[in-house]
Amino acid sequence: MAENQQGVPVKILEQEYVIACAPEEQAQLQATAEFVNQKLAEIRGGNKGLGTERLMVLAVLNIANDLLVAEDARRDQEESLGRVARIQQRLETVFAGAEAQLQLS
């Protein structure tokens, strides 16, 4: 373990693991472990006969899919914001030109 890292106990599927992390990251680690546990419970609820390894693989695939969907949505939002910014810039240019013409009149 690095100097500034501490062992933080987390429970995944009723099994305790000690994970090294920086003190300022402990709350995030615990929240992440809870999220993983919730996802595992969700998957296990509908598939009582799944072994631990298969359950973990399904959870990883579900979490990765959620991440990729969120990343696509973020990218779409950034593109939309870029389009809005370009439209705003064009409108400001048009309004500035119209204002200049009014002042000349």
Secondary structure as the mmCIF struct_conf table of DSSP 4:
data_model
#
loop_
_struct_conf.conf_type_id
_struct_conf.id
_struct_conf.beg_label_comp_id
_struct_conf.beg_label_asym_id
_struct_conf.beg_label_seq_id
_struct_conf.end_label_comp_id
_struct_conf.end_label_asym_id
_struct_conf.end_label_seq_id
TURN_TY1_P TURN_TY1_P1 GLU A 3 ASN A 4
STRN STRN1 GLN A 6 ILE A 12
TURN_TY1_P TURN_TY1_P2 LEU A 13 GLU A 14
STRN STRN2 GLN A 15 CYS A 21
HELX_RH_3T_P HELX_RH_3T_P1 PRO A 23 GLU A 25
HELX_RH_AL_P HELX_RH_AL_P1 GLN A 26 GLY A 46
TURN_TY1_P TURN_TY1_P3 LYS A 48 GLY A 49
HELX_RH_AL_P HELX_RH_AL_P2 THR A 52 LEU A 104
#
